[in-house]
Amino acid sequence: MKSNYIKEKQTLEQEITELLENQKLYTPSFSVSEKVHSVIQNYLSIKVLSVDLINTFIDRITVLDREHIQIKYTFQEEMDCLLKTIHSREKAGE
């Protein structure tokens, strides 16, 4: 019986860890860092792509071949987190 309880405890602890991670996705006040927020605010009204805008938001562009490029954004981690949250919320809404 002790062995079964230990396994059940481990399973429940793993579930708790997963639920706590998922909880982060559903916090109503998801926000990006203050630095990212202020940069975005500065560029919200811009209608034309400029060198300054590209330099601010794009860290590197790599041409892989004639048909493919790879773009690394300056705020890649924040963007990945934001996209993950959006996709998770879309799936939850289905």
C-alpha positions as CSV (number, residue, x, y, z in Angstrom):
1,M,0.0,0.0,0.0
2,K,2.9,2.4,0.8
3,S,4.2,1.9,-2.7
4,N,0.8,2.9,-4.2
5,Y,0.6,6.0,-2.0
6,I,4.0,7.1,-3.0
7,K,3.1,6.7,-6.7
8,E,-0.2,8.5,-6.2
9,K,1.7,11.3,-4.3
10,Q,4.2,11.7,-7.2
11,T,1.4,11.8,-9.7
12,L,-0.5,14.4,-7.8
13,E,2.6,16.5,-7.3
14,Q,3.2,16.4,-11.1
15,E,-0.3,17.4,-11.8
16,I,0.0,20.3,-9.4
17,T,3.1,21.5,-11.1
18,E,1.4,21.3,-14.5
19,L,-1.7,23.1,-13.2
20,L,0.5,25.9,-11.7
21,E,2.2,26.3,-15.1
22,N,-1.1,26.5,-16.9
23,Q,-2.4,28.9,-14.4
24,K,0.2,31.4,-15.6
25,L,-1.5,31.3,-19.0
26,Y,-4.8,32.3,-17.7
27,T,-4.0,35.3,-15.5
28,P,-6.3,38.1,-16.5
29,S,-3.5,40.7,-16.3
30,F,-1.0,39.2,-18.7
31,S,1.5,41.9,-19.6
32,V,4.8,42.3,-21.2
33,S,7.8,44.0,-19.5
34,E,7.7,47.7,-18.9
35,K,10.5,48.2,-21.5
36,V,8.6,46.3,-24.2
37,H,5.4,48.2,-23.4
38,S,7.0,51.6,-23.6
39,V,8.7,50.7,-27.0
40,I,5.4,49.5,-28.4
41,Q,3.6,52.6,-27.2
42,N,6.1,54.8,-29.1
43,Y,5.4,53.0,-32.4
44,L,1.6,52.4,-32.2
45,S,0.7,55.3,-34.5
46,I,3.3,54.6,-37.2
47,K,1.7,53.7,-40.5
48,V,4.9,53.3,-42.6
49,L,7.7,50.9,-42.1
50,S,10.9,52.8,-41.4
51,V,14.6,51.9,-40.7
52,D,14.1,53.0,-37.1
53,L,11.1,50.7,-36.6
54,I,13.0,47.8,-38.1
55,N,16.1,48.4,-36.0
56,T,13.9,48.6,-32.9
57,F,11.9,45.4,-33.3
58,I,14.2,43.2,-35.4
59,D,17.4,41.8,-34.1
60,R,18.5,39.8,-37.1
61,I,17.2,38.7,-40.5
62,T,18.8,35.5,-42.0
63,V,18.2,34.6,-45.6
64,L,18.1,30.8,-45.7
65,D,17.5,30.3,-49.4
66,R,15.5,32.0,-52.2
67,E,12.2,31.2,-50.6
68,H,12.8,31.3,-46.9
69,I,14.0,33.8,-44.4
70,Q,14.4,33.7,-40.6
71,I,13.6,36.8,-38.5
72,K,14.8,37.1,-34.9
73,Y,12.9,39.8,-33.1
74,T,14.5,42.0,-30.4
75,F,11.8,41.0,-27.9
76,Q,11.6,37.4,-29.0
77,E,11.0,35.9,-25.5
78,E,8.2,38.3,-24.8
79,M,6.6,37.6,-28.2
80,D,6.9,33.8,-27.8
81,C,5.2,34.1,-24.4
82,L,2.5,36.3,-25.8
83,L,1.9,34.0,-28.7
84,K,1.8,31.0,-26.4
85,T,-0.8,32.7,-24.3
86,I,-2.9,33.7,-27.3
87,H,-2.9,30.1,-28.7
88,S,-3.7,28.6,-25.3
89,R,-6.6,30.9,-24.8
90,E,-7.9,30.2,-28.3
91,K,-7.8,26.5,-27.7
92,A,-9.5,26.9,-24.4
93,G,-12.3,28.9,-26.1
94,E,-13.0,26.2,-28.7
